[in-house]
Amino acid sequence: MRIVEILQYTLKRGTGNAFHKIMVEQSTPLHRASGMDIVSFGNSIHDEDSYYLIRSFDDPAHLKSSQDEFYRSDAWINGPRTEIIDRIETSVKSVLILGAKVVDNLRM
C-alpha cells in the first residue's frame, strides 16, 4: 500500500515565482527532514500562479506522524509557514490509497 497526497494551490497573482523559491530553498528540505517523500512539486505549466505538491507516504500512520512532526516543528512555524500561507488564495487536497485493489480495478 502507498498513500499519495496531491495538493493544488491557486496562488495570489504574481507570487508564483517567489512561492517556488521558498519551496525549493526552505519548505521541501523541511518536508524531507520530517520523513515525507516529495514525488513532485512546482508551478503548473499553464499558469505560474498555479502550484502543485505531491507527497507520498508508506501508510496512513506514516502520513499522520510525518505531518504531525512537520506542521508542529519550530522550523516550520518560525520558518517559511507565514510566507507560504500568505501567498495561497485557495488550496485543494486529495489523498489516494494505491494498492493491489486499485491495480485490479484498472484491469476490468
C-alpha positions, 0 to 999 in steps of 0.5 A: 500500500502507498498513500499519495497526497496531491495538493493544488494551490491557486496562488495570489497573482504574481507570487508564483515565482517567489512561492517556488523559491521558498519551496525549493530553498526552505519548505521541501528540505523541511518536508524531507527532514520530517520523513515525507517523500516529495514525488513532485512539486512546482508551478503548473505549466499553464499558469505560474500562479498555479502550484502543485505538491505531491507527497507520498507516504508508506501508510496512513500512520506514516502520513499522520506522524510525518505531518504531525512532526512537520506542521508542529516543528519550530522550523516550520512555524518560525520558518517559511509557514507565514510566507507560504500561507500568505501567498495561497488564495485557495488550496485543494487536497486529495489523498489516494490509497494505491494498492493491489485493489486499485491495480485490479480495478484498472484491469476490468 
